[in-house]
Amino acid sequence: MIILAIVIASLIFVAFLRFGANAVYDADGLIVTARIGPISIRAFPREEMSKIEKRKALRKVRKKARKRVKTKIKKPGGLKAFLDMIPAIKKTLSRLRRKLLIKRLTIHYTAAGADAAATALSYGAANAVFETITPVLENNFRIKRRDFQAHVDFTGVEQTIYINASVSLSVWEAIYIFVSMIPIFTYNMKKE
């Protein structure tokens, strides 16, 4: 009976321990790093592939080369690739209302394009979006520090976005998030 009580108490203690995660979306794609105390572990994408996974990846590449199917490859870090992930992100975040502590949220958007007038309009629209989503985010999440910036690049070709989010949550919330973020991870794996 005492052993059962100790086991239950320790499980409850572990479930409510807080740990951190850092997600970065930039030109390298989505990178998620988990932190537990001083230990930092790269959660997605995995750093090294096993021999079996390398063989499977090589087989896929060879198979695609044989089929010679031309597919449109989206540039990681581009706005279009990020917009494709929004439904899964929205579903995940709706489950975390007021549970998630966002220590730092940085969003830097760069408006670019061949038409200078359209680029300037995109820049203005981005600033309007930042002003619109700020109260929504602050009402739904606890945010300590935020940095929303829009930039203009009249020589660039594609609009880009840089997102860096550092969050803190408890273990039971992390399990809940991981299960709900499976669609995002599968989207990135399909892309590769």
Stockholm file with secondary structure:
# STOCKHOLM 1.0

chainA/1-192         MIILAIVIASLIFVAFLRFGANAVYDADGLIVTARIGPISIRAFPREEMSKIEKRKALRKVRKKARKRVKTKIKKPGGLKAFLDMIPAIKKTLSRLRRKLLIKRLTIHYTAAGADAAATALSYGAANAVFETITPVLENNFRIKRRDFQAHVDFTGVEQTIYINASVSLSVWEAIYIFVSMIPIFTYNMKKE
#=GR chainA/1-192 SS CHHHHHHHHHHHHHHTCEEEEEEEEETTEEEEEEEETTEEEEEESCSSCCHHHHHHHHHHHHHHHHHTCCCCCCCTTBHHHHHHHHHHHHHHHHTTTTTCEEEEEEEEEEEECSCHHHHHHHHHHHHHHHHHHHHHHHHHSEEEEEEEEEEEETTCSSCEEEEEEEEEEEHHHHHHHHHHTHHHHHHHHHHC
#=GC SS_cons         CHHHHHHHHHHHHHHTCEEEEEEEEETTEEEEEEEETTEEEEEESCSSCCHHHHHHHHHHHHHHHHHTCCCCCCCTTBHHHHHHHHHHHHHHHHTTTTTCEEEEEEEEEEEECSCHHHHHHHHHHHHHHHHHHHHHHHHHSEEEEEEEEEEEETTCSSCEEEEEEEEEEEHHHHHHHHHHTHHHHHHHHHHC
//
